[in-house]
Amino acid sequence: MVQEAIEKVETPEKLRMLYLFTYANCRAIGRAGWFAWRDALLYELYQYLMAGLSPDFRPSATREHFGEELLERAAEIDRTAEAERLISNAPERYKVEVSPQQAVQHLELIARAAKRPAAMTYEAGRRQARLWFCSSDLPGRFAHVAGALTCKNLDIVRARAFTLADGTVLDSFQVYREDRPLPMNEDFWRSVEEDLIRSVEGELDVETAIKEMEESGPVASVPTRREVGTVHFDNDSSPDFTILDVVAWDRVGLLYILCRTLGKADLNIEFAKISTRLGLAQDVFYVDDSKTGEKITSDQRLGEVRRALEQAISE
């Protein structure tokens, strides 16, 4: 997408004008307001394109570069065989979205997950943390993970799922705490990993735990009737996925409820962007059929998913 856009934009000056026009246009006509992550995504795209317009630009996020550098780094730690398997099994999206440096760490994560139900690694700062979770591809896995993180008072702002050819799943979650800094001690993150494993094994009753959190928490200053502001489907913007945009009043466990509902509808979540402002959540999911891997184009099925989401959120 970036390479095609560079060819169309042609000059840095035109890019700057397009960036300003796009920003103004989005702020003026956005259906649900302007969320911080929208701003960040737009600026990130602008930076990619501006770098690509430089005469000295040489793309590094390519399949060829990924494979060559990963094998070189893996040889230094005697993991060439594991790296070759990862290159062979990983989807093409993984090879252009994940850096070879990060993939080297995934070799260890995959090895750990092979000896137990799942494994997790993390990089934590005071405001946000990046988690990588590795397990087998189980039904409802995304909902279980979202629920377990909610039980730890961790809010998800971004999620990404990669399914390898051998059934191994690598999930990335960007998490934060809105009201206070993240814990920096290893004991806390070790407990997060343990709860994630318990959730996918069915030993952690996520639904009951979330209900208890909601009942014991402060009363939210939002309407008592939880109405869905918007459930919007987009089958034009992505060639591979149906984009689902849900706007609803936020509450404890909302993301878990949405993911659980999508799982029951046999939808697979590949990518999610989560945002909350003034008590209103806007969650965007890239989904496909969990059985066929195809986009959801049937009006009847889209209607069923819409009704299921509306019912789940209003309960």
C-alpha positions as CSV (number, residue, x, y, z in Angstrom):
1,M,0.0,0.0,0.0
2,V,2.8,2.4,0.9
3,Q,4.7,1.7,-2.3
4,E,1.5,2.3,-4.4
5,A,0.8,5.5,-2.5
6,I,4.4,6.8,-3.0
7,E,4.0,6.4,-6.8
8,K,0.7,8.4,-6.8
9,V,1.8,11.1,-4.4
10,E,5.1,11.8,-6.4
11,T,6.4,14.8,-4.4
12,P,6.9,15.7,-0.7
13,E,5.0,19.0,-1.2
14,K,2.0,17.2,-2.5
15,L,2.2,14.8,0.4
16,R,2.2,17.6,2.9
17,M,-0.9,19.2,1.3
18,L,-2.7,15.8,1.2
19,Y,-1.8,15.2,4.9
20,L,-3.3,18.5,6.0
21,F,-6.4,18.1,3.8
22,T,-7.0,14.5,5.1
23,Y,-6.6,15.6,8.7
24,A,-9.1,18.4,8.2
25,N,-11.5,16.2,6.4
26,C,-11.5,13.5,9.0
27,R,-12.0,15.9,11.8
28,A,-14.9,17.5,10.0
29,I,-16.9,14.5,9.0
30,G,-15.9,11.6,11.3
31,R,-18.9,9.5,12.3
32,A,-17.7,9.0,15.9
33,G,-15.3,11.8,16.6
34,W,-11.6,12.0,16.4
35,F,-9.8,9.4,18.5
36,A,-6.1,9.6,19.4
37,W,-5.2,6.4,17.6
38,R,-6.7,7.8,14.4
39,D,-4.4,10.8,14.7
40,A,-1.4,8.4,15.4
41,L,-2.2,6.2,12.4
42,L,-2.5,9.1,10.0
43,Y,0.8,10.6,11.1
44,E,2.5,7.2,11.0
45,L,1.4,6.8,7.4
46,Y,2.6,10.3,6.6
47,Q,6.0,9.4,8.0
48,Y,6.2,6.2,6.0
49,L,5.4,8.0,2.8
50,M,7.7,10.9,3.4
51,A,10.6,8.5,4.1
52,G,9.7,6.6,0.9
53,L,9.9,9.8,-1.2
54,S,13.5,10.3,-0.2
55,P,16.1,9.6,-3.0
56,D,18.1,7.5,-0.5
57,F,15.2,5.4,0.6
58,R,15.7,1.6,0.6
59,P,12.8,-0.5,1.9
60,S,13.7,-2.9,4.7
61,A,10.2,-4.3,5.4
62,T,10.3,-6.9,2.7
63,R,10.0,-10.7,2.8
64,E,13.5,-11.1,1.4
65,H,15.1,-8.7,3.9
66,F,13.2,-10.4,6.7
67,G,14.4,-13.9,5.8
68,E,18.0,-13.0,5.2
69,E,18.4,-11.0,8.4
70,L,16.5,-13.5,10.6
71,L,18.8,-16.3,9.4
72,E,21.9,-14.2,10.0
73,R,20.8,-13.4,13.6
74,A,19.6,-16.9,14.3
75,A,22.9,-18.4,13.3
76,E,24.6,-16.3,16.0
77,I,22.6,-18.1,18.7
78,D,22.6,-21.5,17.0
79,R,18.9,-21.4,16.1
80,T,19.1,-21.7,12.3
81,A,16.7,-24.6,12.1
82,E,14.0,-22.9,14.2
83,A,14.4,-19.7,12.1
84,E,13.9,-21.7,8.9
85,R,10.7,-23.2,10.2
86,L,9.4,-19.8,11.2
87,I,10.2,-18.4,7.8
88,S,8.4,-21.3,6.2
89,N,5.3,-21.3,8.5
90,A,4.8,-17.6,9.0
91,P,2.1,-15.7,7.0
92,E,3.4,-13.1,4.5
93,R,2.0,-10.3,6.7
94,Y,4.2,-11.4,9.6
95,K,7.3,-11.1,7.4
96,V,6.7,-7.4,6.6
97,E,5.1,-6.3,9.9
98,V,7.5,-7.9,12.4
99,S,11.2,-7.0,12.5
100,P,13.9,-9.7,12.3
101,Q,15.1,-8.5,15.7
102,Q,11.6,-9.2,17.2
103,A,11.3,-12.5,15.3
104,V,14.5,-13.8,17.0
105,Q,12.8,-13.3,20.4
106,H,9.8,-15.2,19.0
107,L,12.0,-18.3,18.4
108,E,12.4,-18.6,22.2
109,L,8.8,-17.8,22.8
110,I,7.6,-20.5,20.4
111,A,10.0,-23.0,22.0
112,R,8.6,-22.2,25.5
113,A,5.0,-22.5,24.2
114,A,5.8,-26.0,22.8
115,K,6.4,-27.3,26.3
116,R,3.3,-25.8,27.9
117,P,-0.2,-24.6,26.9
118,A,1.1,-21.1,26.2
119,A,3.8,-18.6,26.8
120,M,4.2,-14.8,27.0
121,T,6.9,-12.2,26.7
122,Y,6.6,-8.5,27.4
123,E,8.3,-5.1,27.0
124,A,6.9,-2.7,29.6
125,G,7.3,1.1,30.2
126,R,5.5,3.2,32.7
127,R,2.6,4.0,30.4
128,Q,2.3,1.1,28.0
129,A,3.5,-2.4,27.5
130,R,3.8,-4.7,24.5
131,L,2.8,-8.3,25.1
132,W,3.4,-11.3,22.8
133,F,1.4,-14.4,23.5
134,C,2.0,-17.7,21.9
135,S,-0.3,-20.7,21.9
136,S,-2.2,-23.1,19.7
137,D,-5.1,-21.8,17.6
138,L,-8.0,-22.5,19.9
139,P,-11.6,-21.3,19.5
140,G,-12.4,-18.1,21.4
141,R,-8.7,-17.6,22.2
142,F,-8.8,-13.9,21.6
143,A,-11.8,-13.5,23.9
144,H,-10.1,-15.5,26.7
145,V,-6.9,-13.4,26.4
146,A,-8.9,-10.1,26.4
147,G,-10.8,-11.2,29.5
148,A,-7.7,-12.3,31.4
149,L,-6.0,-8.9,30.7
150,T,-9.2,-7.1,31.8
151,C,-9.0,-9.1,35.1
152,K,-5.6,-7.6,35.6
153,N,-6.9,-4.1,35.0
154,L,-5.0,-3.8,31.8
155,D,-6.7,-2.0,28.9
156,I,-6.0,-3.1,25.3
157,V,-5.3,-0.4,22.8
158,R,-4.1,-2.5,19.9
159,A,-4.0,-6.2,19.1
160,R,-2.6,-8.3,16.2
161,A,-2.8,-12.0,15.6
162,F,-0.6,-14.1,13.4
163,T,-1.4,-17.8,12.7
164,L,1.5,-19.9,11.5
165,A,1.0,-22.8,9.1
166,D,1.5,-25.4,11.8
167,G,-1.3,-24.0,13.9
168,T,0.9,-21.9,16.3
169,V,-0.5,-18.5,17.0
170,L,1.4,-15.3,17.9
171,D,-0.8,-12.6,19.4
172,S,0.5,-9.1,20.0
173,F,-1.3,-6.9,22.6
174,Q,-0.5,-3.3,23.4
175,V,-1.8,-2.5,26.9
176,Y,-2.0,0.4,29.3
177,R,-3.6,1.7,32.5
178,E,-5.5,4.9,32.1
179,D,-5.5,6.0,35.7
180,R,-2.0,5.0,36.9
181,P,1.4,3.7,35.7
182,L,2.0,0.1,34.8
183,P,3.7,-2.2,37.4
184,M,7.4,-2.6,36.6
185,N,8.1,-5.7,38.8
186,E,8.5,-9.1,37.2
187,D,6.2,-10.8,39.6
188,F,3.2,-8.9,38.2
189,W,3.9,-9.8,34.6
190,R,4.6,-13.4,35.6
191,S,1.1,-13.5,37.2
192,V,-0.3,-12.0,33.9
193,E,1.2,-14.9,32.0
194,E,-0.2,-17.4,34.5
195,D,-3.7,-16.0,34.2
196,L,-3.5,-16.0,30.4
197,I,-2.5,-19.7,30.5
198,R,-5.3,-20.4,32.9
199,S,-7.8,-18.6,30.7
200,V,-7.1,-20.6,27.5
201,E,-7.1,-23.8,29.6
202,G,-10.5,-22.9,31.0
203,E,-9.3,-22.8,34.6
204,L,-10.0,-19.1,35.0
205,D,-13.7,-18.2,34.9
206,V,-13.2,-14.9,33.1
207,E,-16.8,-14.1,32.8
208,T,-17.6,-14.4,36.5
209,A,-14.4,-12.4,37.4
210,I,-15.4,-9.6,35.1
211,K,-19.0,-9.5,36.5
212,E,-17.6,-9.2,40.0
213,M,-15.3,-6.4,38.9
214,E,-18.2,-4.5,37.3
215,E,-20.4,-4.9,40.4
216,S,-17.7,-3.8,42.8
217,G,-16.5,-0.9,40.8
218,P,-17.7,2.7,40.9
219,V,-21.0,3.5,39.2
220,A,-20.3,4.8,35.7
221,S,-21.6,8.2,34.7
222,V,-23.2,7.0,31.5
223,P,-26.8,6.2,30.6
224,T,-28.2,3.2,32.4
225,R,-29.4,1.7,29.2
226,R,-26.4,0.5,27.2
227,E,-27.2,1.4,23.7
228,V,-25.0,0.7,20.8
229,G,-24.1,3.9,19.0
230,T,-22.9,2.3,15.8
231,V,-22.3,-1.1,14.3
232,H,-20.7,-0.6,10.9
233,F,-19.3,-3.1,8.4
234,D,-16.8,-2.2,5.7
235,N,-16.0,-4.7,3.0
236,D,-14.3,-2.3,0.6
237,S,-11.2,-1.0,2.5
238,S,-9.4,-4.3,3.0
239,P,-8.9,-7.0,0.3
240,D,-8.8,-9.8,2.8
241,F,-10.9,-8.8,5.8
242,T,-14.3,-7.4,6.8
243,I,-13.8,-4.3,9.0
244,L,-16.2,-4.1,11.9
245,D,-16.5,-0.8,13.7
246,V,-18.4,-0.8,17.0
247,V,-19.2,2.3,19.0
248,A,-20.7,1.7,22.5
249,W,-20.8,3.0,26.0
250,D,-17.7,1.6,27.7
251,R,-17.9,-0.7,30.7
252,V,-15.7,-3.3,32.5
253,G,-15.2,-6.3,30.2
254,L,-16.7,-4.7,27.0
255,L,-13.8,-5.9,24.8
256,Y,-14.2,-9.4,26.2
257,I,-17.9,-9.3,25.5
258,L,-17.3,-8.2,21.9
259,C,-14.6,-10.8,21.3
260,R,-16.7,-13.6,22.8
261,T,-19.7,-12.6,20.6
262,L,-17.6,-12.6,17.5
263,G,-16.1,-16.0,18.4
264,K,-19.6,-17.5,18.9
265,A,-20.4,-16.1,15.4
266,D,-17.5,-18.1,13.9
267,L,-15.5,-15.0,13.2
268,N,-11.7,-14.9,13.5
269,I,-10.1,-11.6,14.7
270,E,-6.9,-10.8,12.9
271,F,-6.4,-7.2,14.0
272,A,-8.1,-4.8,16.5
273,K,-7.8,-1.2,17.5
274,I,-9.3,-0.2,20.8
275,S,-10.0,3.3,21.9
276,T,-12.1,5.0,24.6
277,R,-13.0,8.7,25.0
278,L,-15.4,10.3,27.4
279,G,-16.9,7.0,28.4
280,L,-17.5,6.0,24.8
281,A,-15.6,3.1,23.3
282,Q,-14.8,2.7,19.6
283,D,-13.4,-0.7,18.7
284,V,-12.4,-1.7,15.2
285,F,-11.9,-5.3,14.3
286,Y,-10.5,-6.9,11.1
287,V,-12.3,-10.3,10.9
288,D,-12.9,-13.2,8.5
289,D,-14.7,-16.5,8.6
290,S,-12.9,-18.8,11.1
291,K,-13.7,-21.8,8.9
292,T,-13.1,-20.6,5.4
293,G,-10.8,-17.6,5.9
294,E,-13.0,-15.5,3.7
295,K,-14.6,-12.0,4.2
296,I,-18.2,-11.9,5.4
297,T,-20.2,-10.6,2.5
298,S,-23.7,-12.2,3.1
299,D,-26.2,-9.6,4.1
300,Q,-28.0,-12.2,6.2
301,R,-24.9,-13.1,8.1
302,L,-23.8,-9.5,8.6
303,G,-27.3,-8.9,10.0
304,E,-27.0,-11.8,12.4
305,V,-23.6,-10.5,13.7
306,R,-25.1,-7.0,14.1
307,R,-28.0,-8.3,16.2
308,A,-25.8,-10.5,18.3
309,L,-23.5,-7.6,19.1
310,E,-26.4,-5.3,20.0
311,Q,-27.9,-7.9,22.3
312,A,-24.6,-8.7,24.0
313,I,-23.8,-5.1,24.7
314,S,-27.3,-4.2,25.9
315,E,-27.5,-7.0,28.5
